[in-house]
């Protein structure tokens, strides 16, 4: 064996071109204050309606300056976690599925306006959602719920000469079916999708001369709910939505 052969191999050079998984990322002080306050709400130490500590108290508690506290509070206000009122202490908001979804209304409107294909996606999602909801409603509806649905149909019939009121009663009818499930998330999602379709595109639901058909379809759906025929109600809802979907169109 030569001397060269007996020498140990040089150590491999470290790979310095690979990204490091343990990079230290400096976070803004305001983000850290936001996280601390959010944790206090999540743990129940700050509950709906409670006033937040003053800016000075928060500065002392977290050891940060006023700009970091104000930026954190503004972020919480923007997200709907708190309400900031001039001259008063900020207060924690009551959170619900509806209040959370209300925060995405503006984004949803922009999405539907900027990307026309999204309206078709929304109609497809609504169809899948409402067919499942009406099946559940048929299992849970009592005589009072059925009577309320029929009263909403009667209200629609009284508004045949008032487009806006007719559409408003239509929204209330579909929202009431979702509410029958007793699930607040289902009810909130239903309200959101109906708002995006009817309110943001309500002017596009042209007076089509099909109002009597709509009323008959609603009556059929209610009759099937009253009979606890979930599959039949879902099929009737699908026919109803497939027939009315082409009425929703984008602005020219």
C-alpha positions as CSV (number, residue, x, y, z in Angstrom):
1,X,0.0,0.0,0.0
2,X,1.4,3.4,-1.0
3,X,1.6,6.4,1.3
4,X,-1.1,8.1,-0.8
5,X,-3.4,5.1,-0.4
6,X,-3.0,5.2,3.4
7,X,-4.1,8.8,3.7
8,X,-7.7,9.4,4.9
9,X,-10.1,10.9,2.3
10,X,-10.7,14.6,2.8
11,X,-14.1,15.4,4.4
12,X,-16.9,16.3,2.1
13,X,-17.7,19.9,1.8
14,X,-21.0,20.9,3.3
15,X,-23.9,21.6,0.9
16,X,-24.4,25.4,1.3
17,X,-26.8,25.8,-1.6
18,X,-29.6,23.9,0.1
19,X,-32.2,26.1,2.0
20,X,-31.9,25.9,5.8
21,X,-35.1,24.7,7.5
22,X,-34.3,26.4,10.8
23,X,-34.0,30.0,9.6
24,X,-34.6,32.6,12.2
25,X,-37.4,34.9,11.0
26,X,-37.8,38.2,12.8
27,X,-41.4,39.1,13.3
28,X,-42.9,42.5,13.7
29,X,-43.7,43.5,17.2
30,X,-47.3,44.3,16.2
31,X,-47.7,40.7,15.0
32,X,-46.6,39.4,18.3
33,X,-49.0,41.7,20.2
34,X,-51.8,40.5,17.9
35,X,-51.0,36.9,18.7
36,X,-51.0,37.6,22.4
37,X,-54.3,39.3,22.3
38,X,-55.9,36.7,20.0
39,X,-54.7,34.0,22.5
40,X,-56.4,35.9,25.3
41,X,-59.7,35.8,23.4
42,X,-59.3,32.1,22.4
43,X,-58.7,31.1,26.0
44,X,-61.7,33.1,27.2
45,X,-59.7,35.6,29.3
46,X,-61.2,38.2,27.1
47,X,-64.9,37.5,26.2
48,X,-67.4,39.1,23.9
49,X,-68.3,42.6,25.1
50,X,-65.2,42.9,27.4
51,X,-63.2,46.1,27.0
52,X,-59.5,45.6,26.1
53,X,-56.8,47.0,28.4
54,X,-55.8,50.5,27.6
55,X,-53.0,51.2,25.1
56,X,-50.7,52.2,28.0
57,X,-51.5,48.9,29.9
58,X,-50.8,46.9,26.8
59,X,-47.5,48.7,26.2
60,X,-46.4,47.9,29.8
61,X,-47.7,44.4,29.7
62,X,-45.9,43.4,26.5
63,X,-43.0,45.8,26.7
64,X,-43.6,47.4,23.3
65,X,-44.3,50.9,22.0
66,X,-47.5,52.6,21.2
67,X,-47.2,52.1,17.4
68,X,-47.0,48.3,17.8
69,X,-50.1,48.2,20.0
70,X,-52.1,50.4,17.7
71,X,-51.1,48.4,14.6
72,X,-52.1,45.2,16.4
73,X,-55.5,46.6,17.5
74,X,-56.2,47.9,14.0
75,X,-55.5,44.4,12.6
76,X,-57.9,42.9,15.1
77,X,-60.5,45.5,14.2
78,X,-60.1,44.7,10.4
79,X,-60.6,41.0,11.1
80,X,-63.7,41.7,13.1
81,X,-62.3,40.5,16.4
82,X,-62.7,43.8,18.2
83,X,-64.5,47.1,17.6
84,X,-62.6,50.3,17.9
85,X,-64.7,53.4,18.9
86,X,-63.2,56.9,19.1
87,X,-62.9,58.0,22.7
88,X,-63.8,54.6,24.1
89,X,-62.0,51.4,25.0
90,X,-61.9,48.8,22.3
91,X,-64.2,45.9,22.9
92,X,-64.2,42.2,22.0
93,X,-66.8,41.3,19.3
94,X,-69.1,38.3,19.6
95,X,-68.0,35.8,16.9
96,X,-70.3,33.6,15.0
97,X,-70.3,31.7,11.7
98,X,-72.3,34.6,10.2
99,X,-70.0,37.3,11.4
100,X,-67.0,35.5,10.1
101,X,-68.5,35.0,6.6
102,X,-69.7,38.6,6.5
103,X,-66.0,39.6,6.5
104,X,-65.5,37.9,3.1
105,X,-68.4,39.6,1.3
106,X,-66.3,42.3,-0.3
107,X,-63.7,39.7,-1.4
108,X,-66.4,37.5,-2.8
109,X,-67.9,40.4,-4.8
110,X,-64.6,41.3,-6.3
111,X,-63.9,37.6,-7.2
112,X,-67.3,37.2,-8.9
113,X,-66.8,40.5,-10.8
114,X,-63.2,40.0,-11.8
115,X,-63.4,36.3,-12.8
116,X,-66.7,35.5,-14.6
117,X,-66.2,31.8,-14.4
118,X,-66.4,32.0,-10.7
119,X,-70.2,32.6,-10.9
120,X,-70.6,29.2,-12.6
121,X,-68.6,27.6,-9.8
122,X,-70.7,29.3,-7.2
123,X,-73.9,28.1,-8.9
124,X,-72.5,24.6,-8.9
125,X,-71.5,24.8,-5.3
126,X,-74.9,26.1,-4.3
127,X,-76.6,23.2,-6.0
128,X,-74.6,20.6,-4.2
129,X,-75.0,22.4,-0.9
130,X,-78.8,23.1,-1.1
131,X,-79.6,19.5,-2.3
132,X,-77.9,18.2,0.8
133,X,-79.5,20.8,3.1
134,X,-83.0,20.2,1.9
135,X,-82.5,16.4,2.5
136,X,-81.5,17.2,6.1
137,X,-84.4,19.7,6.5
138,X,-86.9,17.0,5.4
139,X,-85.6,14.8,8.3
140,X,-85.9,17.6,10.9
141,X,-88.8,19.8,9.9
142,X,-91.8,20.0,12.3
143,X,-95.2,21.4,11.6
144,X,-94.1,24.9,12.6
145,X,-91.2,25.0,10.2
146,X,-93.4,23.7,7.3
147,X,-96.0,26.4,8.1
148,X,-93.3,29.1,8.0
149,X,-92.1,27.9,4.6
150,X,-95.7,28.0,3.3
151,X,-96.1,31.5,4.7
152,X,-93.0,32.6,2.8
153,X,-94.5,31.2,-0.4
154,X,-97.7,33.1,0.3
155,X,-95.5,36.3,0.8
156,X,-93.8,35.7,-2.6
157,X,-97.2,35.3,-4.3
158,X,-98.3,38.7,-2.8
159,X,-95.2,40.3,-4.3
160,X,-95.7,39.2,-7.9
161,X,-95.8,42.8,-9.0
162,X,-92.7,43.8,-7.0
163,X,-89.5,42.3,-8.3
164,X,-87.3,43.3,-5.4
165,X,-89.7,42.0,-2.8
166,X,-90.3,38.8,-4.7
167,X,-86.6,38.1,-4.8
168,X,-86.2,39.0,-1.1
169,X,-88.9,36.5,-0.2
170,X,-87.1,33.9,-2.4
171,X,-83.9,34.4,-0.4
172,X,-85.9,34.1,2.8
173,X,-87.4,30.8,1.6
174,X,-84.1,29.2,0.9
175,X,-82.5,30.6,4.0
176,X,-85.3,29.2,6.1
177,X,-84.8,25.7,4.7
178,X,-81.1,25.9,5.8
179,X,-82.2,27.2,9.3
180,X,-84.4,24.1,9.8
181,X,-81.2,22.0,10.1
182,X,-80.4,23.7,13.4
183,X,-76.8,24.0,12.3
184,X,-75.6,27.6,12.5
185,X,-72.7,27.0,10.1
186,X,-75.0,25.6,7.5
187,X,-77.4,28.5,8.0
188,X,-74.5,31.1,7.7
189,X,-73.0,29.5,4.6
190,X,-76.5,29.4,3.0
191,X,-77.0,33.1,3.8
192,X,-73.6,34.0,2.3
193,X,-74.1,32.1,-1.0
194,X,-77.6,33.5,-1.4
195,X,-76.3,37.0,-0.7
196,X,-73.6,36.6,-3.3
197,X,-76.1,35.4,-5.9
198,X,-79.1,37.5,-5.2
199,X,-77.6,40.7,-3.8
200,X,-74.5,41.0,-5.9
201,X,-76.2,39.6,-9.0
202,X,-79.8,40.4,-8.1
203,X,-80.1,43.0,-10.8
204,X,-79.2,40.3,-13.3
205,X,-82.1,38.1,-12.2
206,X,-84.3,39.6,-14.8
207,X,-88.0,39.5,-14.4
208,X,-88.4,36.4,-16.4
209,X,-92.1,35.6,-16.5
210,X,-91.3,32.4,-14.7
211,X,-92.5,33.5,-11.2
212,X,-95.5,31.2,-11.2
213,X,-93.2,28.3,-12.0
214,X,-90.9,29.3,-9.1
215,X,-93.9,29.3,-6.8
216,X,-95.0,25.9,-7.9
217,X,-91.5,24.5,-7.5
218,X,-91.3,26.0,-4.0
219,X,-94.7,24.4,-3.1
220,X,-93.4,21.0,-4.4
221,X,-90.3,21.3,-2.3
222,X,-92.3,22.1,0.9
223,X,-94.7,19.3,0.2
224,X,-91.8,16.8,0.1
225,X,-90.3,18.3,3.2
226,X,-93.6,17.9,5.0
227,X,-93.8,14.3,3.8
228,X,-90.2,13.7,5.2
229,X,-89.2,12.6,1.7
230,X,-85.5,13.8,1.7
231,X,-84.6,12.2,-1.6
232,X,-87.6,13.6,-3.3
233,X,-87.0,17.0,-1.9
234,X,-83.4,16.9,-3.1
235,X,-84.4,16.0,-6.6
236,X,-87.1,18.8,-6.6
237,X,-84.5,21.3,-5.4
238,X,-82.1,20.1,-8.1
239,X,-84.7,20.7,-10.8
240,X,-85.6,24.1,-9.4
241,X,-81.9,25.3,-9.3
242,X,-81.1,23.8,-12.8
243,X,-84.1,25.7,-14.2
244,X,-83.3,29.0,-12.5
245,X,-79.5,29.1,-12.8
246,X,-79.4,30.5,-16.3
247,X,-81.2,33.6,-14.9
248,X,-78.0,34.6,-13.1
249,X,-75.7,36.5,-15.4
250,X,-72.9,39.0,-15.2
251,X,-73.2,42.6,-16.0
252,X,-72.7,43.5,-19.6
